[in-house]
Amino acid sequence: MSGDPVIDVRGVSVAFGRRPALENVDLRVEKGDFYAVIGPNGGGKSTLLKVILGLIRPSEGTVRVLGGTPFERRHLIGYVPQYRTFDFSYPVTVGEMVLSGRLGHIRGFPRRYREEDLAAADRAMETMGIADLAGQEICALSGGQQQRAIIARALVGDPEVLILDEPMVYVDTPTGEHFLNLLTGLCRQMTVLLVTHDIGVLSSRVTKVACLNRRIFTHETAEITGDMLEGAYHCPVDLIAHGLPHRVLGEHEEKERP
Amino acid sequence: MISIFALEFFRNALVAGLLASVACGVIGTYVVVRRMVSLSGGISHAAFGGIGIGYYLGLDPLLSATVFTVAVALGMGELSLRRRQNLETVIGAMWATGMALGILFIYLSPGFAPDLLGYLFGNILLVPRSDLLLMGALVIVILVVVSLFFRDFFAVTFDEEYARVMNLPVERISLLLLVLVALTVVMLIQVVGIILVIALLTIPAAIAREFTSRLGRMMVLAVALGMAFTMSGIVLSYLLNVPSGATIILVSAAVYGAVMVVRRNRTGALAV
């Protein structure tokens, strides 16, 4: 059991109508990994995450999560969807929204929050640095604050693995670095799988990288190599990352600051 | 003025208005925050089919409408949960099919044609005592179910996908909520009629949303507003001798418009 990968995707294909979204994708995330999947928009990144979460059924292949099916295990996953999947004008406070992430752990009927749930919500908001916003309505928050609230909701269930879909999209640049540090802190405590189209956000703590554009390219290391990028992006490598096979983040940070 | 309160039909009308307000405040809140307005419109118009079938079979139209409307809501739920993208089409089809069934069955029914306008636009002054009991029972069912499933309804109406990831029974919770919408619609038909239901379901909740950011408080405020609108609408319609359903809706709409204007002037922009 302990040897099982946290996430084990084998030979997964997904098609929407006649358009293939994923083709024969393998992905193995081990305990403690900080795994980044990069790839262009429309390359199937969100689809892959939804397959792992059991929200989309693959037409071929198998998915195992923590030794079980996605359906059996997904309540042990902390999921940060690509933002704006719900309505921010919904009348709910940050505290209530974060707390709702515990509902998957409350078995009784009717579902009522217990002391431990309230404590977990406080901890999660503390971790994400939004404890002072607990009483605020979610539509009153900035993009970055909303994103932290969404991550806090994912953390509140004490997940074994955290799955993040484009976590940096709505985070403004000044807070971006602080935000990355937060994520890096989280990856010390749990397995993290992150997808992004923006190579610039990759932290130096990423332990494995894959490139995904319908098909997946990886060496199961933290190195992004030319063949992976060419496979995923179908364009000359030096347009995307410079001086390969160096770590990508450091390069980008230097280049983007005048 | 006092004398009208001594009349039984008038007291019945007020009680019916109060009961309907409770249902429309609580369920209307979900309709507004979950954006189920056109779905509710479809359910209410489809209810006309149930009324027609009731007449044809010689049943209490309110009872047959209840059964039929719940069935329609469950059907729409099944279709929308299985094939999300077609929901708008399904609503349109059910909307018109229900109305068509109603007209057809009423035409085929033997004897006098019933008061169609009463069902389409409501006639709260004609609510019989027996219907008050049924309405009271429906209100109790709605309140009990909502209090038991408050967290579940929140999870599903706020973020259905995340509720799924948390392994909540999203389908069953959604269908249960649709059943409550159907029951509420049936109650409101008595008060304002099939065509005007949608306004009483949405306007009190929409006004309440302007003043609170909590779901529970929104429900309480929407109930209070609904009561104020139905009471003042009933009294006004009696005094002016005009149709009650339309008066209730116009009172609600006038307050809604006024609130919008005041809020817009104060904040400089409309909260969407």
Interface residues (C-beta under 8 A of the other chain):
Chain A: L53 L55 F71 R74 H75 I77 Y79 P81 T85 F86 D87 S89 Y90 P91 V92 T93 E96 M97 S100 G101 L103 G104 I106 F109 P110 R111 R112 Y113 E137 R153 G157
Chain B: V33 R35 S147 L148 F149 F150 R151 D152 F154 A155 T157 F158 D159 E161 Y162 A163 R164 V165 M166 N167 L168 R209 T212 S213 R214 L215 M218 A271 V272
